Amino acid sequence: MIETHNLTRHFGALVAVHGLNLQIARGEVFGFLGPNGAGKTTTVRLLNGVLNPTAGEIRVLGMDPIAQGPAVRRRTGVLTESPALYEPLSARENLLIFGELYDVPPDVLRRRVDELLEMFELTARADDKVAGYSKGMKQRLALARALIHAPDILFLDEPTAGLDPEAARQVTELIEHLSQEEGRTIFLCTHNLVEAERLCDRVGVIHRGELIAVGTPEELARRIWHGHGIVVRLGRPLPAEALASLKRLEGVAQVEVENSDLHILLDQEHRTPAVVRALVEAGAEIYAVRPREHSLEDIYFQLQANARGGSA
């Protein structure tokens, strides 16, 4: 669906995107993560043929956005961070106008508008002026507008930014429906790492225009933290001597104490029983032992720190 090879874009001396290589499959929810100014929005514009690259190749739906930009954009939908709606008009009128711009046949368009208004829970206010809508309603309308022509790929830029928790949850559930029930490919740019972890099949992390990592959160965690991590919940603090002995055990690479927990990094998973046995023999009160799971937030900040330190 989306493929880039050494995609690069300069703005004068500024390198906004450098050597970007991506492959995104049909039906995938792909999270594109990075700080402001990292190159996320520039990448979306390149993929939609709004900007021409300085170098590199792009294929979207088998087409070249440079030479076939209008054809690509007829099959993609874009939700920007601050979508511009025609606020003096109603939701229905907004959708009809954009459907006509995309040449949706009139008989199909009327039905499509009604379906989207119902899907996004806007039917009751469909003929009210958008100026009177809440921020969450406007965001849902903007998402409906991006879908009016039934695009194959949906580009979403901070779809829940500025929304209250209830409105953000509604938008997130709609994205899940679009990916899981309708099979749409979604390219999600977001700072909300919890949202990305919930929605995305894979993520790519960009730093100063360069893609520094791509994969599932599990794959990225294994690349960053070699070995097997466990968390041991203790009933009381471990004596200093026992802690020192634990660190000397074969296969123990790292031990960190965090409140009543021991975070232990092992070279291999099969070392776990020996570590637990040694702790029991040292008099430790063990309440629980579980594998250490790294959140997408842990992974993201570690990757960005590595990149800043030049070790990525």
Secondary structure, DSSP 8 states (H G I E B T S, - for coil): -EEEEEEEEEETTEEEEEEEEEEE-TT-EEEEE--TTSSHHHHHHHHTTSS--SEEEEEETTB-TTTSHHHHHTTEEEE-SS----TTSBHHHHHHHHHHHTT--HHHHHHHHHHHHHHTT-GGGTTSBGGGS-HHHHHHHHHHHHTTT--SEEEEESTTTT--HHHHHHHHHHHHHHHHTS--EEEEE-S-HHHHHHH-SEEEEEETTEEEEEE-HHHHHHHHS-SEEEEEEESS---HHHHHHHHHSTTEEEEEEETTEEEEEESSGGGHHHHHHHHHHTT--EEEEEE----HHHHHHHHHHHHHTT--
